């Protein structure tokens, strides 16, 4: 598709090698926020982020400490008091990389393959943050200033449900005050299909532990009479969904807000290829809530997924035991107007009813994030849509992301639309 001439086309052509080299250097830092062994690497990534912002010409750059892992702030506020102020949000932490044997290349040794940069964090979210920073650098070099006031906030705990982020927003509210928040952590449907994300799902996560005995027992001596946590875990996990693929926790769907007519039209217009989706996912069948499409299941509907099970002997060969303990990890993705606290209470009540007397339950709440939705008729969304249409020469489709982040807290605490 022929694009119109872009303001920074010459800048990107000239600076491309440096920009790519900077990204590759940043991607070498294993800033895994979920693993305490990498806390130092997350701090090193924060320091790299701060240097990047300073070098681009941003001011008031500082590492923002939290009780957990650090974020980074910077700004450029010379457009004037009457100009719009935009806060750009991103994150510099990344997901764990297990299992390592499924990577074609080591996850923190980035490579370029068929024009794609492949490494942990390349598109979630170091790549996007870097491109936002380079846009500022390019405009400052080209024009000597920016058309709007810009602030950056780059978080270090997004991949672990942002446990300290709302407190940071409250403490830094005056510094972060803005007219709109631009999130550099979402995507477009395709290079030739302009779209903009208007919402993110929320998240509630639990680590469930069950203990049935003080120690593992010999299955030939105790099997058939001693309670087996593997059997109990299997029964509980199976009961999470009914035969139609719906979450079976009572009340789970009570607060789900129906899609607007504009969203329904956008979903209908999305060129979604289920077979291609299956190839991308590496699966040979689809599952989920009956009566909904794959696109709806992965973006606009609430879900429940067991993300891990830990019980019994899983090494080579057989070990004849009745395990003493077991457990599973489960996440719920939420949509407007579900609230993490309410869903957490619903799940806990449901779970306790299924744990028999004599079994010790250890239920650990791993965090919650509320869903976020920006109305498609908001003036800021209109401005974004016009900008996208100017480049792609057709209006964008409105989509939602199936993932979760702190967008709801950004919108609520800062009282600004999230784009």
NORHUTA-V899387 format. One record per backbone hydrogen bond with DSSP energy under -0.5 kcal/mol. CO is the residue of the C=O (numbers start at 0). NH is the residue of the N-H. E is the energy in kcal/mol with one decimal. If there is no record, write none. Layout:
# NORHUTA-V899387
co: (CO CO)
nh: (NH NH)
e: (E E)
This chain:
# NORHUTA-V899387
co: (5 7 8 9 10 11 14 15 16 17 18 19 20 21 22 23 24 25 27 28 29 30 30 31 33 34 35 37 38 39 40 41 42 43 44 45 46 47 48 49 50 51 52 52 53 58 61 61 62 63 70 71 72 73 74 75 79 83 83 84 84 85 85 86 86 87 88 89 93 98 99 105 106 110 110 112 115 115 116 117 118 120 120 124 125 126 127 128 129 130 131 132 133 134 135 136 137 138 138 138 139 148 149 150 151 152 152 153 154 154 156 156 157 161 161 163 164 165 166 167 169 171 172 173 178 179 180 180 181 181 189 192 193 195 197 198 199 201 202 203 204 204 205 205 206 206 207 208 209 210 216 217 217 217 218 221 221 226 227 227 228 229 230 231 232 233 234 235 236 237 239 241 243 245 248 250 252 259 260 261 262 263 264 265 266 269 271 272 273 274 275 276 277 277 288 292 293 294 295 295 295 302 304 304 307 309 318 319 320 321 322 323 323 324 325 326 327 328 328 329 330 331 332 333 334 335 337 338 339 340 341 342 343 344 345 346 347 348 350 350 351 353 355 357 359 360 361 361 362 363 363 366 368 369 371 372 374 377 378 379 380 381 382 383 384 385 386 387 388 390 396 396 398 398 400 402 404 405 406 407 408 409 410 410 416 416)
nh: (8 11 12 13 14 15 18 19 20 21 22 23 24 25 26 27 27 28 29 30 31 32 93 34 35 37 38 41 42 43 44 45 46 47 48 49 50 51 52 53 54 55 56 57 56 74 63 72 64 70 63 153 61 151 58 149 82 85 148 178 179 87 150 88 181 152 183 154 32 101 102 108 119 112 117 115 112 117 118 110 121 125 126 128 129 130 131 132 133 134 135 136 137 138 139 140 141 142 143 144 143 85 75 87 73 89 154 71 91 92 159 161 160 164 165 167 168 169 170 171 172 175 176 176 416 86 182 418 88 183 192 189 396 398 373 400 371 333 368 331 365 366 207 329 208 363 327 361 325 359 321 220 221 222 222 224 225 228 230 231 232 233 234 235 236 237 238 239 239 240 247 244 289 241 251 253 255 263 264 265 266 267 268 269 269 271 273 276 277 278 279 280 281 282 291 296 297 298 298 299 300 332 306 330 328 326 320 218 322 216 228 211 212 311 209 309 207 306 307 205 304 203 302 201 337 256 370 342 343 344 345 346 347 348 349 350 351 352 353 354 354 355 358 359 210 362 208 363 364 206 365 204 202 407 199 374 377 381 382 383 384 385 386 387 388 389 390 391 392 3 195 398 197 198 200 200 407 409 410 411 412 413 414 415 180 418)
e: (-1.7 -2.7 -2.2 -2.3 -2.8 -1.1 -2.7 -2.7 -2.4 -2.5 -2.2 -2.6 -2.1 -2.3 -2.5 -0.7 -0.8 -1.7 -0.6 -2.1 -2.2 -0.9 -2.6 -1.0 -0.5 -2.4 -1.8 -2.2 -1.9 -2.1 -2.3 -2.1 -2.4 -2.1 -2.5 -2.5 -2.2 -2.3 -2.4 -2.3 -2.6 -1.4 -0.6 -2.1 -1.5 -2.6 -0.5 -2.8 -0.7 -2.3 -2.4 -2.7 -2.3 -3.3 -3.8 -2.5 -1.2 -0.5 -2.5 -3.0 -1.2 -0.6 -2.6 -0.6 -3.1 -2.5 -2.7 -2.9 -1.0 -1.5 -1.7 -2.0 -2.3 -0.6 -3.0 -2.3 -3.0 -0.6 -0.6 -1.6 -1.8 -1.4 -1.1 -2.2 -2.4 -2.0 -1.9 -2.4 -2.8 -1.7 -1.7 -2.5 -3.0 -2.2 -2.5 -2.3 -2.3 -3.2 -0.6 -0.7 -1.4 -3.1 -2.8 -3.6 -1.6 -1.9 -0.6 -1.9 -3.0 -0.6 -1.5 -2.2 -1.2 -1.2 -0.6 -1.7 -2.6 -2.4 -2.6 -2.4 -1.0 -2.2 -0.8 -0.6 -0.6 -2.5 -0.6 -3.6 -2.9 -0.6 -1.4 -1.0 -2.1 -2.3 -3.2 -2.9 -2.3 -1.8 -3.0 -2.9 -2.7 -0.5 -0.5 -2.2 -0.5 -2.7 -1.8 -3.0 -2.4 -2.6 -2.9 -0.8 -3.1 -0.6 -0.7 -1.7 -2.4 -0.6 -0.5 -1.8 -3.0 -2.1 -2.2 -2.5 -2.8 -2.3 -1.6 -0.6 -1.2 -0.9 -3.2 -1.9 -3.0 -2.5 -1.9 -1.2 -1.4 -2.3 -2.2 -2.0 -2.8 -2.2 -1.3 -0.9 -0.8 -2.2 -0.7 -2.5 -2.4 -2.1 -2.6 -2.4 -1.4 -2.1 -1.3 -2.6 -1.8 -0.6 -1.0 -1.5 -1.7 -1.8 -0.6 -2.6 -2.6 -1.2 -1.9 -1.5 -0.6 -2.3 -0.6 -2.7 -1.3 -0.8 -3.2 -2.6 -3.1 -2.1 -1.1 -2.6 -2.6 -2.0 -1.6 -2.5 -2.9 -3.3 -0.6 -2.4 -2.6 -2.0 -2.3 -2.5 -2.4 -2.4 -2.3 -2.9 -2.6 -1.4 -1.9 -0.5 -0.8 -0.7 -1.5 -0.5 -2.3 -0.6 -2.7 -0.7 -0.6 -2.6 -0.6 -2.0 -2.6 -0.5 -1.8 -0.5 -1.7 -2.0 -2.1 -2.2 -2.6 -2.2 -1.9 -2.5 -2.6 -2.0 -1.3 -3.0 -2.3 -0.7 -2.5 -0.5 -3.4 -0.7 -1.1 -1.4 -0.5 -2.1 -2.6 -2.5 -2.7 -1.7 -0.7 -1.0 -2.9 -0.5)
